[in-house]
């Protein structure tokens, strides 16, 4: 699966990409990959927020996306840019679940933690992307 180009123009300093199976264990692998790479890149302040964002996007890809999904994270100096691509139909949108609901808040979490996020149609599916400014 080819990921579409990101919405930012600065070339990445570091990039990691991974194709993951659309099973719950794949979400844990995505989190582990993000933690490892951000630590290696010296972006420890951004780990917690990125872990939550990627966890929510990967979970959505597992639930609605199809047989596999791709994850990409880039360090662009002043910000981190990430994408989760899946072959599923439709465009995810934030919901307003009832206070008693056990799910449905994932994109609200993404919107709260990311500086920017969106959905880009891609050949064979869609990419949900996010951007997080890095601490100075």
The 8 nearest C-alpha neighbors of each residue, nearest first, counted from 0:
[[1, 2, 69, 18, 68, 84, 123, 85],
 [2, 0, 3, 69, 122, 84, 121, 123],
 [1, 3, 0, 4, 84, 126, 69, 121],
 [2, 4, 121, 5, 1, 126, 119, 122],
 [5, 3, 2, 6, 7, 1, 8, 119],
 [4, 6, 7, 3, 80, 8, 128, 82],
 [5, 7, 4, 8, 128, 80, 3, 130],
 [8, 6, 5, 9, 80, 10, 4, 75],
 [7, 9, 10, 6, 5, 11, 75, 4],
 [10, 8, 7, 75, 11, 76, 12, 77],
 [9, 11, 75, 8, 12, 7, 74, 76],
 [12, 10, 75, 13, 74, 73, 9, 14],
 [11, 13, 74, 75, 76, 10, 14, 73],
 [14, 12, 74, 11, 73, 15, 75, 40],
 [15, 13, 73, 72, 74, 11, 16, 12],
 [14, 16, 72, 71, 73, 17, 13, 36],
 [17, 15, 71, 70, 72, 14, 18, 69],
 [16, 18, 70, 69, 19, 71, 15, 29],
 [19, 17, 69, 68, 70, 20, 67, 16],
 [18, 20, 68, 25, 67, 69, 17, 21],
 [21, 19, 67, 22, 25, 68, 66, 18],
 [20, 22, 67, 61, 66, 25, 68, 19],
 [21, 23, 25, 24, 20, 61, 26, 67],
 [22, 24, 25, 26, 61, 21, 27, 58],
 [25, 23, 27, 26, 22, 28, 20, 21],
 [26, 24, 28, 23, 27, 22, 20, 19],
 [27, 25, 29, 24, 28, 23, 57, 54],
 [26, 28, 30, 24, 25, 29, 31, 23],
 [29, 27, 25, 31, 26, 30, 32, 24],
 [28, 30, 26, 32, 27, 31, 25, 33],
 [31, 29, 27, 33, 32, 28, 50, 34],
 [30, 32, 28, 34, 29, 33, 35, 27],
 [31, 33, 29, 35, 30, 34, 36, 28],
 [32, 34, 30, 36, 31, 35, 37, 29],
 [35, 33, 31, 37, 32, 36, 38, 46],
 [36, 34, 32, 38, 33, 37, 31, 39],
 [35, 37, 39, 33, 38, 34, 40, 32],
 [38, 36, 42, 40, 39, 34, 35, 33],
 [39, 37, 41, 35, 36, 40, 43, 42],
 [38, 40, 36, 37, 41, 35, 42, 34],
 [39, 41, 37, 38, 42, 36, 13, 74],
 [40, 42, 38, 39, 43, 37, 44, 36],
 [43, 41, 37, 40, 44, 45, 38, 46],
 [42, 44, 46, 45, 38, 41, 37, 40],
 [45, 43, 42, 46, 134, 47, 133, 48],
 [44, 46, 43, 42, 48, 47, 49, 133],
 [47, 45, 43, 49, 48, 44, 50, 34],
 [48, 46, 50, 49, 45, 51, 44, 43],
 [49, 47, 51, 50, 46, 45, 112, 52],
 [48, 50, 52, 46, 51, 47, 53, 45],
 [51, 49, 47, 53, 48, 52, 30, 54],
 [50, 52, 54, 48, 49, 53, 55, 47],
 [53, 51, 49, 109, 55, 54, 50, 48],
 [54, 52, 56, 50, 55, 51, 57, 49],
 [53, 55, 51, 57, 52, 56, 50, 58],
 [54, 56, 58, 105, 52, 53, 57, 51],
 [57, 55, 53, 59, 58, 54, 60, 52],
 [56, 58, 60, 54, 59, 55, 26, 53],
 [57, 59, 61, 55, 60, 56, 54, 62],
 [58, 60, 62, 56, 57, 61, 63, 55],
 [59, 61, 64, 57, 58, 63, 62, 85],
 [60, 62, 21, 58, 59, 64, 63, 22],
 [63, 61, 59, 60, 58, 64, 65, 21],
 [64, 62, 60, 61, 59, 65, 87, 88],
 [65, 63, 87, 60, 85, 86, 61, 62],
 [64, 66, 87, 67, 86, 63, 21, 85],
 [65, 67, 21, 20, 64, 68, 61, 86],
 [68, 66, 20, 21, 19, 65, 85, 18],
 [69, 67, 85, 19, 84, 18, 21, 20],
 [68, 70, 18, 84, 83, 17, 19, 85],
 [69, 71, 83, 17, 16, 82, 18, 84],
 [70, 72, 16, 82, 81, 15, 17, 83],
 [73, 71, 81, 15, 80, 14, 16, 82],
 [72, 74, 14, 80, 13, 79, 11, 75],
 [75, 73, 79, 13, 12, 11, 76, 78],
 [74, 76, 11, 78, 12, 79, 77, 73],
 [77, 75, 78, 74, 12, 11, 79, 133],
 [76, 78, 133, 75, 132, 79, 74, 134],
 [79, 77, 132, 133, 131, 75, 76, 74],
 [78, 80, 74, 131, 130, 73, 75, 132],
 [79, 81, 130, 73, 72, 129, 78, 74],
 [80, 82, 72, 129, 71, 128, 73, 130],
 [83, 81, 128, 71, 127, 70, 126, 84],
 [82, 84, 70, 127, 126, 69, 128, 56],
 [85, 83, 126, 69, 68, 125, 82, 127],
 [84, 86, 68, 64, 87, 124, 125, 60],
 [85, 87, 124, 123, 64, 65, 125, 88],
 [88, 86, 64, 124, 65, 85, 63, 89],
 [89, 87, 124, 86, 90, 64, 125, 63],
 [90, 88, 91, 87, 125, 124, 63, 64],
 [89, 91, 92, 88, 118, 125, 120, 87],
 [90, 92, 89, 93, 118, 106, 127, 59],
 [91, 93, 90, 94, 106, 118, 107, 117],
 [94, 92, 106, 107, 95, 91, 104, 105],
 [93, 95, 96, 103, 92, 104, 107, 106],
 [94, 96, 97, 93, 103, 104, 107, 98],
 [97, 95, 103, 100, 94, 98, 104, 102],
 [96, 98, 100, 99, 95, 101, 103, 102],
 [97, 99, 100, 96, 101, 95, 102, 104],
 [98, 100, 97, 101, 96, 102, 103, 95],
 [101, 99, 97, 102, 98, 96, 103, 104],
 [100, 102, 99, 103, 98, 96, 104, 97],
 [103, 101, 100, 104, 96, 105, 99, 97],
 [102, 104, 96, 105, 94, 101, 95, 100],
 [103, 105, 107, 106, 102, 108, 94, 96],
 [106, 104, 108, 55, 107, 103, 109, 56],
 [105, 107, 109, 93, 108, 104, 110, 92],
 [108, 106, 110, 104, 105, 109, 93, 111],
 [109, 107, 111, 105, 106, 110, 112, 104],
 [108, 110, 106, 52, 112, 107, 111, 113],
 [111, 109, 107, 108, 113, 112, 106, 116],
 [110, 112, 108, 109, 113, 107, 114, 106],
 [113, 111, 109, 110, 48, 108, 114, 52],
 [114, 112, 131, 115, 110, 109, 130, 111],
 [113, 115, 131, 130, 112, 132, 116, 129],
 [116, 114, 130, 113, 129, 131, 117, 110],
 [117, 115, 129, 128, 130, 113, 110, 114],
 [116, 118, 128, 127, 129, 119, 115, 126],
 [117, 119, 127, 126, 128, 120, 125, 90],
 [118, 120, 126, 125, 121, 127, 117, 128],
 [121, 119, 125, 124, 126, 118, 122, 90],
 [122, 120, 125, 124, 123, 119, 3, 126],
 [121, 123, 124, 120, 125, 3, 1, 86],
 [122, 124, 86, 121, 125, 87, 85, 0],
 [125, 123, 86, 121, 87, 122, 85, 88],
 [126, 124, 120, 121, 84, 119, 85, 86],
 [125, 127, 84, 119, 83, 118, 82, 128],
 [126, 128, 118, 83, 82, 117, 119, 84],
 [129, 127, 82, 116, 117, 81, 126, 118],
 [130, 128, 116, 81, 115, 80, 113, 82],
 [129, 131, 80, 115, 79, 114, 113, 116],
 [130, 132, 113, 114, 79, 78, 133, 80],
 [133, 131, 78, 77, 79, 134, 114, 130],
 [132, 134, 78, 77, 135, 131, 79, 45],
 [135, 133, 132, 44, 45, 77, 42, 78],
 [134, 133, 77, 132, 44, 76, 78, 42]]
